[in-house]
Amino acid sequence: MKIGFGLIGLGRHGTRYAESLKEIEGAQLIAVCRRDLSRAEEFASSWGAKRAYADYGRLIRDREVDAVIVVTPNSTHMEIAIEAAEHRKHVLVEKPIARSSEEAERMISVARRNGINLTVGHTFRYHPITLESVKHLGEIGEVYLTSMCKRQQRSTGWRLDPEEHGGAIMDIGIHLFDLTRYILRERPTSVQCKAKHVLGLGVEDSFGAILELSKERLAILDASACSNSRTDKMEFVGVEGHLSADRYMRELQLVLGDKRQRIPLVGPDATLHLLLGDFVRSIMEGRESPISGEDGLEAIRIAEACHRSSDGNCKVTL
């Protein structure tokens, strides 16, 4: 048995999905979609898809397509995902799941009503920086302080459009919001955030946020898209020791008393194939999504709270 995939959105990230699908046993790229049909046909020829469409509705109605991957601007996620779900196609949508919690809730409701698997592309759950941190977290005792940062180059294209909600909070911070919940197994109770427009663009390109958790826990997060380089780090402080991880230095440091241990981050930096493998298996085995629509919704709710906090210069309760 093979799951037939339709890929909507053939930009740089869409190409990554096409490439990753080739690694997945039980997956086959059936159709691709781009508004420019000639470019869609060229893409289909390059990646072995059977058909190309300029209209995503036709791709969704393709009888050989069992699941749809949505790699398009944020403003289109909801309408595409809902139409796919109404046609009983499983859906993997790139993060953020939608532009707002209201849009995400509609997507989740339609997916649930039609019994399809809705998965969100929070691929950093599969990255070695996350897996190794989770593996060693118990060694440092109860964690009371967490710090995460993700800083990268200037954003371009639709990510600078306020209508797409593509600023640093939703486009980059969304990873950190999801990882905070996933690693610490807690939902924030309040948020204090300050967003900045360092480059004077249409959307915020930098922010810092304090997330208050239960049991006297804090998470301090920052992200930006106004640098000429990249940084991606996590640090966890527990009552027994410290744990820090650096994506680009490819190492984790475990500090227990006077002992310091360096642990290499072993595993791929690109993790789409790991998410896709889980997605395919969840469909074949009839089990829940590896990263559910509800997971995507929770990350959106934190992002919205950050915007409200920054705009109102206030603490926002979740």
VOLUM-999221 format. One record per residue (C-alpha): y negated, x, z. Coordinates in steps of 0.05 Angstrom, whole numbers, plus 5000, padded with zeros to 4 digits. Each point is the difference from the previous one (the first is absolute). Layout:
YXZ...
***
This chain:
500050005000493050244983493349735021495449914940492850215014493549804969494250485012492949714998494650545000501250644960494850475027501550655037503549665057503849544953502750624966502550255067503849355010503150054931502150715014502849825069504049414973504150494958502650305065502549345029507249794991500349274984493049964971497849924927493049964971500249394955492749864984493050275010493249684995493050244983494349614969499850504943506649824965500350634958499550445062505249575035504750094941498950755002501550005075506349594990502450494947498750605046503649705060505749624967497649295013502849474954493549614991492550055007495149445015492549925002500749365042503150095069502149264999504750144942503050605036501249565062503549484957504550524968507149795019502450715007494750165052502549905071494450365037492850154986496050625022492549875005495750634992493349694982493149955032499849655067496649374973506149834957505650115052500149295026500149624934505350444969504550015062499549245009501749864927505950485004502549685065499449304969504750244946504850275053498650734984500250505056493450375009497950705020492550035005495950635009496050075064495749685023504049374992493649624983492450005010500249575062504649715053499149314968502650264933505850365034501949375039500349604936504550524967504650015060500549245003501849944926505150565005503249685060500349324968503450284938504850455038497850644966499250705028492750205007499150745014493650415009499350724976498450355066503950614977497650475055505249695046505050424960496150655001502850585041493550025041501849305025507550085005499650645040494649735046504349395015506150445010496650445053495249505032504749845058499850735022492749985022500649415048495649394999494750084946493049835023495850304945501150024925495650314947500849934924495750224942500449944925494550324960499850084925495850064937494949504975502949344975498749764929500549384957501349315030500750305070492450055002499249264985498349595062503649404970506450405000499350195074501750714981496150415050502650515049502249485051504349584953502150534950501550595047499749755071505049464985505450545002497950215070499749295026507249884976502550665028496849875068503949355006506450294970500450645041497449745067503349324994493749665026494749544971492850205017496349535047492950224980496350424949493450395001498050294933494250334965500050054924495350454959497750084928499650764996499450014924495849374996505249614960501349264997505450025053500850405064503050684988501150225073501749675066502350145071503549495043502749935071505949535007501649785070507349875013503749745061502050435059493650415000501350264930494850204948500650184927494150374968500149954924495550274945500350024925495350194944499450064924494150474994503050705004502250524950506750095034505449635038502249985073505449575030501850085074502949645060499950175074503449665058498550165072505149805052500750095075505450544988497150364940496549994933502449904928495850164939501749964926496550264938502049724933497350574957502050575047506949674999501450085073500449655067498450345066503349775065496750245064503749915066496750385057499450734979505149924944497649904929504849854944498549984925504249504961499750004924498749354964506149954955500149474947496049774939492549905001500749444948504049435031499649424951507350094982502049915073496249345006502749764932507150165021499349595064496749444960505849974950505250015056496449455038500449564938507350164986502149905072495749385012496450315060492850045022494750414965499650735022492449925010498549265005494149584979498749905074499550765008494850014944496349435032499550355068496950614967495049564964498049675066498450675031495950194938496149365005498750125074497350694982495149704951497749475050499250535054496050474955495649444971498649715069499850655039504949695049507050005028504649514966505949685035506449894961
***
